Amino acid sequence: MTRRYDLAIRNARIFDGTGAASFTGDVAISGDRIAAIGDLGAVSADREVDAKGLALAPGFIDAHTHDDGAVLCGPECMHCKLSQGVTSVVVGNCGISLAPVTMTKRPPAPLDLVGGPESWQFPSFADYAERLRKVPPPTNTYALVGHMSLRVQAMDHDINRAATDKEAAQMKQRLTEALEQGASGFSTGLWYPPSRHAPTDEVIAVAEALRSRGGLYVTHMRDEADGVIDSIEETLKIGKDTGSAVVISHHKCTNPENFGRSTETLALIDRAAKSQTVDFDVYPYIASSTALLPDRLRDDMPVQIATSEPYPEMKGRMLADIAKEWGVDQVTAAKRLLPAAAIYFMMDEQDVQRIIAHPRSMIGSDGIPSNDMPHPRLWGTFPRVLGHYARDLKLISLEQAVHKMTGLTARVFGMMDRGAIREGAYADLALFDPETVIDTATFAAPKTPARGIMEVWVNGVSSYVGKTGLTGASAGRLITRNIA
């Protein structure tokens, strides 16, 4: 008797996520899993998709996001990711996570990037996990617990100092509970004011919770500029002292005097990888984006305003132009715009390309959904890598590009049966046109969907169709680290 499947995708150029050469074939799906691959001409399905001339890849995994709140508010809030072929997101990065903490007043920057007090309503990670179970997210969600979030609560907002032993122990206990309830790791943002005064020993004391759980240590390092080498060394020490695998977030070398130093940083990471597990993610742009921090401004670093609470009309404008219009210096103008977020043009294209091409680099968008005029990476990261860097510049092959967005990321984060096209894997899939796929989001018009993404399935459910947009489906799940 011939078996009947729910979906058969025919004649696709299949990129299986491993980095191996692509091949032409069919993929059949039953329920939420891939059931068969190959020449499936003899099988039938409830729905047939002719993918001749198109590429089929595992759904892309965004290794670095701030989608903690966006995954909770329906498909429209994740249009920016589904339209890129993203089916899974890693949240809780840079030390910022909505759980396990509540806020009764506006959190300090940059925690406010994921929402005001009304968003901070999860006193335990179990509460956040239960919300995702009750109201399934549009994409699969893999969650870290943020050091800054733990720190602000444990220290009652008195954060301009090192934590006491008692406070560090409280943070460790909260992290331990969260890991037991479905969180997959611990993140820090040591560059930011709420954690700037945390010494290495404090981070190690909290991160000790990872040792028995096999958790992951993910970090926005203390310095990505002059002190980038020292910061990598600190990161490696924290991983080694806690027995944790390490992911360096959005690896970069910032400010003109550090352009080109990626040759040093990548060599250091490669040496360290011989004795401990260390990986990193990267986004394909020369500009970063975060909270507007007046004390971090430089005259040789152009800044574009992404959002301003008191002056919303200033979104998209350059800070230098605003300062000139107001007749003040840039620092004074920045202080007047607060609370605000900004885009910082601070990297070198050759460093970006060198980091993307490195075999350990994963792709992460680091987009900020709450910004009125966000960095275009929120909508364009993955198609930009496929279209601009792989197809057009030939910096890497399409097979390598897909691997950096799928199989590699799934392995580093321990996502079981994700990031692969193989029998038994979850049916997270992205169908795209390899000849036309490209980002269209720009710094002037950042909220524009990519071209060439034809259809996206999350756990076997069609969630985005290029011609018509979102399907309205929310078929994602909380996924957790598996190190078996």
C-alpha positions in Angstrom: 0.0 0.0 0.0 1.4 3.4 -1.0 1.9 5.7 1.9 0.3 9.1 1.8 2.1 12.2 3.3 0.8 15.6 4.4 3.2 17.5 2.1 5.6 16.6 -0.7 8.1 19.2 -2.0 9.3 18.0 -5.5 12.4 18.7 -7.6 14.1 21.0 -5.1 17.8 21.7 -4.9 18.3 20.5 -1.4 20.8 22.0 1.0 20.7 19.6 4.0 22.4 21.9 6.5 25.6 20.0 6.9 27.6 22.0 4.4 27.7 19.1 2.0 27.1 19.6 -1.7 23.4 20.3 -2.6 21.5 17.8 -4.6 18.1 17.5 -6.4 15.3 15.5 -4.9 12.0 15.4 -3.1 11.1 15.8 0.6 8.0 14.4 2.2 6.5 15.6 5.5 4.2 13.9 7.9 3.0 16.0 10.8 5.9 17.9 12.2 8.7 15.7 10.9 10.5 15.0 7.6 9.4 11.5 6.7 11.3 10.8 3.4 13.9 12.3 1.1 15.0 11.3 -2.4 13.1 10.3 -5.6 9.6 10.1 -4.2 7.7 9.9 -7.5 5.7 6.9 -6.3 4.4 8.5 -3.2 1.4 10.9 -2.9 0.6 13.8 -0.6 -2.3 16.0 0.5 -0.3 18.9 -0.9 2.3 18.9 -3.6 4.8 21.8 -4.2 6.8 21.9 -7.4 10.1 23.4 -6.3 12.0 23.1 -9.6 14.6 25.8 -9.8 14.3 26.6 -6.1 16.4 25.8 -3.1 15.1 24.0 0.0 17.0 24.4 3.2 16.4 23.8 6.9 14.6 26.7 8.4 17.2 29.3 9.4 18.1 29.6 13.1 18.8 33.1 14.3 21.7 32.7 16.7 21.3 36.1 18.3 18.0 38.0 18.8 16.2 40.2 21.2 12.8 38.7 20.3 11.9 37.8 23.9 8.7 39.8 23.8 8.1 39.6 20.0 7.6 35.8 20.1 4.7 36.4 22.6 2.6 38.7 20.5 1.6 36.8 17.4 2.7 36.2 13.8 2.8 39.9 12.8 5.5 40.6 15.5 7.7 37.9 13.9 7.0 38.9 10.2 10.5 40.3 10.2 11.9 36.8 10.8 9.5 34.5 9.0 9.9 36.6 5.9 13.7 35.8 5.9 13.2 32.0 6.3 13.9 32.0 10.0 12.0 29.3 11.9 13.9 29.3 15.3 15.3 32.2 17.4 17.7 32.4 20.3 16.4 34.9 22.9 17.8 36.2 26.2 21.0 37.6 24.7 23.5 40.3 25.9 22.4 39.7 29.5 18.8 40.7 28.8 16.0 38.3 29.3 12.3 38.8 30.3 12.5 35.9 32.7 13.0 35.3 35.6 12.3 38.8 36.8 9.5 41.3 37.2 9.8 45.1 37.0 7.6 47.7 38.6 9.4 50.7 36.9 11.2 51.2 33.6 14.3 49.0 33.5 17.7 50.7 32.9 19.1 50.7 29.4 19.6 48.5 27.6 17.0 46.2 29.3 14.3 48.6 28.1 15.0 47.5 24.6 12.7 44.4 25.1 9.9 46.4 26.7 8.7 48.6 29.6 7.5 47.4 33.0 4.4 45.8 31.4 6.6 43.4 29.5 8.5 42.2 32.6 5.8 39.9 34.0 7.6 36.5 34.4 8.8 35.9 38.0 10.1 32.5 37.0 11.3 31.0 33.8 8.5 28.4 34.2 6.0 31.3 33.8 7.7 32.3 30.5 7.8 28.7 29.3 4.1 28.2 30.2 3.2 31.3 28.2 4.9 29.8 25.2 3.1 26.5 25.7 -0.3 28.1 26.1 0.1 30.5 23.2 2.6 28.9 20.7 5.0 31.4 19.2 5.3 32.0 15.5 8.9 30.6 15.5 10.6 28.1 17.7 12.2 29.8 20.7 15.4 28.8 22.5 16.0 30.9 25.7 18.9 32.1 27.7 18.8 33.8 31.1 20.4 37.2 31.2 22.9 38.3 33.8 21.7 41.9 33.7 18.2 40.9 34.4 19.2 38.8 37.4 21.6 41.5 38.6 19.0 44.4 38.5 16.6 42.3 40.6 19.1 40.8 43.0 20.8 44.1 43.7 17.5 46.1 43.7 18.7 48.4 40.9 21.9 49.3 42.9 24.1 48.1 40.1 27.0 50.6 40.0 29.2 48.2 42.1 30.2 44.6 42.3 27.6 42.2 43.7 28.1 40.9 47.2 28.6 37.1 47.7 25.0 36.9 48.9 23.7 38.6 45.8 25.8 36.5 43.5 24.5 33.4 45.3 21.0 34.6 44.8 21.6 35.1 41.1 23.1 31.6 40.8 20.1 30.1 42.5 17.7 31.9 40.1 19.8 30.7 37.2 19.8 27.1 38.5 16.0 27.2 38.8 15.6 28.6 35.3 17.8 25.9 33.8 15.7 23.3 35.5 12.6 24.9 34.1 13.7 24.9 30.4 16.2 27.7 30.0 19.3 26.6 28.0 22.1 28.9 29.1 23.4 32.1 30.6 24.2 35.4 28.8 26.1 38.4 29.8 26.4 42.0 28.5 29.5 43.2 30.3 29.9 46.2 28.0 26.7 47.8 29.3 26.3 50.0 32.4 24.1 47.5 34.4 26.9 44.9 34.3 30.0 47.1 33.7 30.9 46.9 37.4 30.6 43.1 37.6 34.1 41.6 38.0 35.0 38.3 36.3 34.7 36.5 39.6 31.1 37.6 40.0 30.2 36.2 36.6 32.0 32.9 37.3 30.1 32.6 40.6 26.8 33.0 38.9 27.7 30.9 35.9 28.7 27.9 38.2 25.0 27.0 37.8 25.8 25.9 34.3 28.3 23.2 35.3 25.9 20.4 36.3 23.3 21.3 33.6 25.5 21.4 30.6 24.4 24.9 29.9 25.9 27.4 27.5 27.7 30.7 28.3 26.9 33.4 25.7 28.4 36.8 26.0 28.4 40.4 24.6 32.0 40.9 25.8 33.3 43.6 28.0 35.1 45.4 25.2 35.0 44.9 21.4 37.4 47.8 20.7 40.9 48.4 22.2 40.4 45.7 24.8 39.0 43.0 22.5 41.8 40.6 23.1 41.6 40.9 26.9 37.8 40.5 26.6 38.2 37.2 24.7 40.6 36.0 27.3 38.1 36.8 30.0 35.4 35.0 28.1 37.5 31.9 27.7 38.4 32.0 31.4 34.7 32.1 32.4 34.0 29.2 30.1 37.0 27.1 31.3 36.4 27.9 35.0 32.8 26.8 34.9 33.2 23.9 32.4 30.9 25.6 29.9 30.9 25.9 26.2 31.2 29.5 25.1 29.6 31.6 22.4 30.9 35.1 21.7 28.1 37.3 20.6 28.2 39.4 17.4 32.0 39.2 17.1 33.5 42.4 15.8 36.4 44.8 16.1 35.1 48.3 16.6 36.4 51.8 16.0 38.9 52.7 13.2 42.0 52.1 15.3 41.0 48.5 15.6 40.1 47.8 12.0 41.9 44.7 10.8 42.3 43.1 14.2 40.0 40.3 13.4 43.1 38.5 12.2 44.3 38.5 15.8 41.0 37.7 17.4 40.2 34.8 15.1 43.7 33.3 15.6 43.2 33.6 19.4 39.8 31.8 19.2 41.3 29.1 17.0 44.1 28.4 19.5 41.6 28.3 22.4 39.3 25.9 20.5 42.0 23.3 20.8 41.3 23.0 24.5 37.8 24.2 25.0 34.5 24.7 23.1 34.2 28.2 21.7 32.1 29.6 18.8 30.7 32.9 17.8 28.0 34.6 15.8 28.1 37.6 13.4 25.8 39.8 11.5 26.5 41.0 7.9 26.7 44.8 8.4 29.3 47.4 9.4 26.9 49.1 11.8 25.7 47.9 15.2 22.6 49.0 17.2 21.7 49.2 20.8 20.6 51.8 23.4 21.8 55.3 22.9 24.6 55.7 25.4 26.0 59.3 25.5 29.2 58.3 27.2 30.1 56.0 24.3 29.9 58.5 21.5 32.8 59.5 19.3 33.1 62.2 16.7 34.4 59.6 14.1 31.5 57.3 14.6 28.3 58.3 12.8 25.2 57.6 14.8 21.6 57.3 13.5 18.7 57.4 15.9 16.5 54.3 15.9 13.9 55.5 18.3 13.5 58.3 20.9 10.7 58.3 23.5 10.6 62.1 24.0 11.4 63.0 20.3 9.9 60.2 18.2 10.1 62.4 15.1 13.9 62.1 15.2 13.9 58.4 14.3 16.0 57.8 11.2 18.0 61.0 11.5 21.7 61.3 12.1 22.6 62.5 15.6 25.1 65.0 14.2 22.4 66.7 12.2 20.1 66.8 15.2 22.8 68.4 17.4 23.6 71.0 14.7 19.9 71.8 14.4 19.6 72.2 18.2 22.8 74.2 18.5 24.4 71.8 20.9 27.1 69.1 20.9 26.3 65.5 20.2 26.5 64.4 23.8 24.0 67.0 24.9 21.7 66.1 22.1 21.9 62.4 22.9 21.1 63.1 26.6 18.0 65.1 25.4 16.8 62.2 23.2 16.9 59.6 26.0 15.4 57.1 26.5 16.5 56.2 23.0 18.2 53.6 20.8 20.7 54.1 18.0 22.6 52.7 15.1 26.4 53.0 15.3 28.6 52.9 12.2 31.7 51.5 13.8 33.1 48.4 11.9 35.2 47.7 8.8 33.8 45.6 5.9 37.0 43.5 5.6 36.7 42.5 9.2 33.0 41.6 8.7 33.8 39.5 5.7 36.7 37.7 7.4 34.5 36.8 10.4 31.6 35.6 8.2 34.0 33.4 6.2 35.5 31.8 9.3 34.3 28.2 9.8 33.2 28.8 13.4 30.9 31.7 12.6 27.1 31.4 12.9 24.7 34.0 11.6 22.7 36.1 14.0 20.6 39.2 13.3 20.8 41.0 16.7 17.8 43.0 15.6 15.7 45.0 18.0 12.0 44.7 17.2 10.9 47.5 19.5 12.8 50.2 17.6 10.7 52.6 15.5 13.4 52.8 12.8 15.4 49.6 13.4 18.7 48.5 12.0 17.9 46.7 8.6 19.5 43.5 10.0 16.1 42.9 11.7 14.5 42.2 8.3 17.5 41.4 6.1 20.3 39.4 7.7 19.7 36.0 6.3 18.9 36.8 2.7 21.8 39.3 2.7 24.2 36.5 3.6 22.7 34.2 0.9 22.4 36.8 -1.8 25.1 39.3 -1.3 27.9 37.5 0.4 27.5 33.9 -0.9 26.0 34.3 -4.4 27.2 37.8 -5.5 30.6 38.2 -3.7 31.3 34.4 -3.5 32.8 34.9 -0.1 31.4 31.6 0.9 29.4 28.9 -1.0 25.6 28.7 -0.7 26.2 25.4 1.1 28.4 27.0 3.7 26.0 29.9 4.1 23.1 27.6 4.8 25.3 25.6 7.2 26.1 28.7 9.2 22.4 29.4 9.5 21.2 25.9 10.3 23.3 22.8 11.1 26.2 24.6 12.7 23.9 26.7 14.9 21.8 23.7 15.9 25.0 21.8 16.9 26.5 24.7 18.9 23.2 25.4 20.8 22.3 21.7 21.2 19.0 21.9 19.3 17.9 18.3 18.8 16.6 17.4 15.3 16.7 21.0 14.1 18.8 22.6 11.4 18.9 19.6 9.1 17.0 18.0 6.2 17.1 14.4 7.0 14.5 11.7 7.9 13.2 12.2 11.4 14.2 15.8 11.7 11.6 18.5 12.5 10.0 19.9 9.3 11.4 23.5 9.8 12.0 24.4 6.1 12.8 27.5 4.0 12.1 27.4 0.2 13.9 30.2 -1.7 15.1 31.2 -5.1 18.9 31.1 -5.1 19.1 33.4 -8.1 17.0 36.2 -6.7 17.2 35.9 -2.9 18.4 39.2 -1.4 17.7 41.7 1.4 15.7 44.8 0.6 15.8 46.5 4.0 18.0 49.6 4.2 19.0 52.1 6.8 16.5 54.5 5.2 13.7 51.9 4.8 14.4 49.1 7.2 11.1 47.4 7.5 10.9 45.7 4.1 10.7 42.0 3.5 13.4 40.2 1.5 13.0 39.0 -2.1 13.2 35.4 -3.1 11.8 33.7 0.0 9.1 31.5 -1.4 7.6 29.6 1.5 8.5 28.9 5.1 7.3 25.9 7.3 7.6 25.8 11.1 7.2 22.2 12.5 5.5 21.3 9.2 3.1 24.2 9.2 3.2 26.7 6.4 3.8 30.1 8.1 4.9 32.4 5.4 4.4 32.5 1.6 6.4 35.0 -0.4 3.5 36.0 -2.7 0.9 36.6 0.0 2.8 37.0 3.3 2.0 35.6 6.7 -0.4 32.7 6.8 -1.4 33.5 10.4 0.0 30.3 11.8 1.9 30.1 15.1 3.4 26.7 15.1 6.6 27.3 17.1 7.6 25.7 20.4 10.0 26.3 23.3 13.1 24.2 22.4 15.8 23.4 24.9 19.5 22.5 24.9 20.3 18.8 24.5 24.0 17.8 24.8 23.5 14.1 24.4 
